[in-house]
Amino acid sequence: MTSLQELRFDGPQVVLRNNVVKGPLLPRSYAEMDRDVRVDGEAVVEGALFARGLLVSGGPLTVQGAVYAQREIHVQSDCNELVRFEKAVGTAGTVSCLPTTGGVIFGADINAANVTLKHAFVAANVFGDDVTLEDCVVLGGVFASKSLAMTNCVVGTFHAPAVRLAQELILLLPAGFSVEPISALPGTRVRNFALADLAALMRGTPERENTGWVRMHVDREEQRTDLVDEAGNAQVVRSYSIAAKVLTADLLDLDALQNHFLLTAGSLGSQIIRTYELGAGPDGSPVPITPETLTAFFFRLLSGQIGARELSGQLSFDEIVSALGSTRAEGIARYE
């Protein structure tokens, strides 16, 4: 990392190039409310950032505080360095991040009218009217009030009136939701990893028995629910879940999978003081849970570099009886 120079800024536009900003980059008068910020080279902002528009054409860039732009937050396609926003990002307009060789890491929620992301990692949730994701990882949910398009993505869950899918979608939670039926291009594969041993896959150790991903056929497995409130307003919700097709879930100790721990620790990211670990890898070294390690892991999972096991649908009668018997014994013990 090059030595950065600390500067103070005045004027209608701020250009960051090999600069470090100690503290927030905020307007100090009404005239500075319409100030744009452009990043042309390596820069660090050690606080919050407010601007009319934020344009990132070079990097690397790290913003340690929250970011708000009145019009647009844009990472150009020719930005080949890492751009990192450690806290929440919001705008009344558009968040557009389209790097071809670099990447963008969001450590908290994104909230904008229009969100378009490519090669991005989001540790929390994405909220928007129209959301388009390509080659992205979102540990939380993707919630769009109008339309949602996902191409080759990993997401926790999703909800939108209209959903379009292409290539591959990996779900980390048991279900996703839409209003209209999902539109998927031919050949699109949807896999649910809620019962996969994510911790073992990340450590590089053998997966637990009776774990693995489940194939979802969104074109014929939807469950429609019609909701009506006291005023008579109706709402249709279509859910796409693996709950009705997985018997082995009752035989699993879901807490032992560490999936919830992994996703929670990863979503907190820069919000916590310490770095959590998943345990030891094959070489005995600890495996930390950081945005960088999670980004690498989920993109390798998405690309097929990490081979996950498909959940087997075969169960012996003895396994079912044993599981039900132990459950009944625990219930009697609690009653007594």
HUDATA-V409825 format. One record per residue. RES is the residue in one letter. OMEGA is omega in whole degrees, -180 to 180 (* if undefined). Layout:
res = {RES:RES}
omega = {OMEGA:OMEGA}
This chain:
res = {M:T:S:L:Q:E:L:R:F:D:G:P:Q:V:V:L:R:N:N:V:V:K:G:P:L:L:P:R:S:Y:A:E:M:D:R:D:V:R:V:D:G:E:A:V:V:E:G:A:L:F:A:R:G:L:L:V:S:G:G:P:L:T:V:Q:G:A:V:Y:A:Q:R:E:I:H:V:Q:S:D:C:N:E:L:V:R:F:E:K:A:V:G:T:A:G:T:V:S:C:L:P:T:T:G:G:V:I:F:G:A:D:I:N:A:A:N:V:T:L:K:H:A:F:V:A:A:N:V:F:G:D:D:V:T:L:E:D:C:V:V:L:G:G:V:F:A:S:K:S:L:A:M:T:N:C:V:V:G:T:F:H:A:P:A:V:R:L:A:Q:E:L:I:L:L:L:P:A:G:F:S:V:E:P:I:S:A:L:P:G:T:R:V:R:N:F:A:L:A:D:L:A:A:L:M:R:G:T:P:E:R:E:N:T:G:W:V:R:M:H:V:D:R:E:E:Q:R:T:D:L:V:D:E:A:G:N:A:Q:V:V:R:S:Y:S:I:A:A:K:V:L:T:A:D:L:L:D:L:D:A:L:Q:N:H:F:L:L:T:A:G:S:L:G:S:Q:I:I:R:T:Y:E:L:G:A:G:P:D:G:S:P:V:P:I:T:P:E:T:L:T:A:F:F:F:R:L:L:S:G:Q:I:G:A:R:E:L:S:G:Q:L:S:F:D:E:I:V:S:A:L:G:S:T:R:A:E:G:I:A:R:Y:E}
omega = {-179:179:-177:-177:180:-177:169:-170:172:177:-175:-179:178:177:180:177:-175:-179:169:-180:178:-178:-175:174:-172:177:179:178:-180:-179:-178:178:-179:-179:176:175:178:-180:-179:-178:-176:-177:176:173:-173:177:-180:-180:176:-180:172:176:178:180:-180:178:178:-178:1:-180:173:174:-173:178:179:-179:174:176:-178:-174:-170:168:-171:172:-173:-178:-179:176:-175:178:-178:175:-173:174:-172:-180:-174:180:-179:176:175:-178:-169:165:-177:-179:-173:179:179:-179:179:179:180:177:176:-177:-179:-174:170:180:-179:177:179:-179:176:-176:175:-178:-177:173:180:-177:-176:-172:175:178:178:173:177:-176:177:-179:176:-179:-176:174:178:-177:180:-178:174:-173:-180:-179:179:-176:180:177:-179:179:177:-173:168:178:176:176:-180:174:179:176:-180:-177:176:-178:176:177:-174:172:175:177:-180:178:-169:-172:170:-171:174:175:174:176:-179:176:-178:177:178:-179:179:-180:177:180:178:-177:-179:-180:176:-180:-176:-179:179:179:-180:178:-174:180:-178:179:178:176:178:174:178:180:-178:178:178:177:-173:-179:-178:-178:-179:176:-176:177:177:-179:179:179:-176:-180:179:178:-176:178:178:176:174:-180:178:-169:174:-174:-175:-174:-177:177:-175:179:179:-179:-176:168:-173:178:-180:178:-179:180:-180:179:-179:-178:180:179:179:-179:178:172:-176:-178:-177:-175:-175:176:-180:-179:179:-174:-175:175:-179:-180:179:180:-179:179:-177:175:179:176:-179:-179:178:177:-180:-177:-175:177:174:176:-178:-178:-179:177:172:-178:178:-178:174:-178:180:179:-177:178:176:179:180:179:-180:180:180:-179:180:179:180:177:179:180:179:179:179:180:179:-180:-179:*}
